[in-house]
């Protein structure tokens, strides 16, 4: 039963890690597209320093959130719930 629980938990965590990576890749790409767009505008003479800096901050925050979530999922994979063991006790008192 414990092995079955461990396997199921490992599959669930791996599925969530895969989803997390897909999300992170898509979000990184989206933010990088913004940065590239702003850099192109900066080349034409527009002042885009603040916008570029904000997008870089968003990217850094994203990386931090992804790392935090990854650690959380790895911790969750280590926790295994087991059914409690039942002890039978009989107390006999003289009447």
C-alpha positions in Angstrom: 0.0 0.0 0.0 2.8 2.4 0.9 4.6 1.7 -2.4 1.4 2.3 -4.3 1.0 5.7 -2.5 4.6 6.7 -3.2 4.2 5.8 -6.9 0.9 7.7 -7.2 2.4 10.7 -5.4 5.5 10.7 -7.6 3.3 10.6 -10.8 1.2 13.5 -9.5 4.2 15.6 -8.6 5.9 14.9 -11.9 2.8 15.8 -13.8 2.6 19.1 -11.8 6.3 19.7 -12.4 5.8 19.2 -16.2 2.9 21.6 -16.2 5.0 24.1 -14.2 7.8 23.9 -16.8 5.4 24.4 -19.7 3.9 27.4 -18.0 7.3 28.9 -17.1 8.6 28.4 -20.7 5.5 30.1 -22.2 5.7 33.0 -19.7 9.5 33.4 -20.2 8.9 33.6 -23.9 6.1 36.1 -23.6 8.2 38.4 -21.3 11.2 38.1 -23.6 9.1 39.1 -26.5 8.1 42.3 -24.6 11.7 43.0 -23.8 12.7 42.5 -27.5 9.9 44.7 -28.6 10.9 47.5 -26.2 14.5 47.2 -27.2 13.5 47.7 -30.8 11.6 50.8 -29.9 14.6 52.0 -27.9 16.7 51.7 -31.0 14.4 54.0 -32.8 14.9 56.7 -30.2 12.1 56.0 -27.7 12.9 56.0 -24.0 12.1 52.4 -23.1 14.5 52.0 -20.1 11.7 51.8 -17.5 9.6 49.4 -19.5 12.6 47.1 -20.1 13.5 47.2 -16.5 10.0 46.3 -15.4 9.9 43.4 -17.7 13.3 42.2 -16.5 11.9 42.5 -12.9 8.9 40.5 -13.9 11.2 37.8 -15.4 13.2 37.7 -12.2 10.0 37.4 -10.0 8.8 34.7 -12.3 12.0 32.7 -11.9 11.7 33.1 -8.1 8.1 31.9 -8.1 8.9 28.9 -10.3 11.9 27.9 -8.0 9.7 28.3 -4.9 6.9 26.2 -6.5 9.5 23.6 -7.7 10.8 23.2 -4.1 7.3 23.0 -2.7 6.4 20.2 -5.1 9.6 18.3 -4.3 8.8 18.6 -0.6 5.3 17.4 -1.2 6.7 14.3 -3.0 8.6 13.4 0.1 5.5 13.4 2.4 3.8 10.1 2.4 0.5 9.6 4.2 0.0 6.3 5.8 -3.0 4.8 7.6 -2.5 4.9 11.4 -1.8 1.6 13.1 -4.5 0.5 15.4 -3.6 -1.0 18.8 -6.0 -3.1 20.7 -6.0 -2.7 24.4 -8.1 -4.4 26.9 -8.4 -3.1 30.5 -9.9 -5.6 33.0 -11.0 -4.2 36.3 -12.3 -6.3 39.2 -15.8 -5.6 40.2 
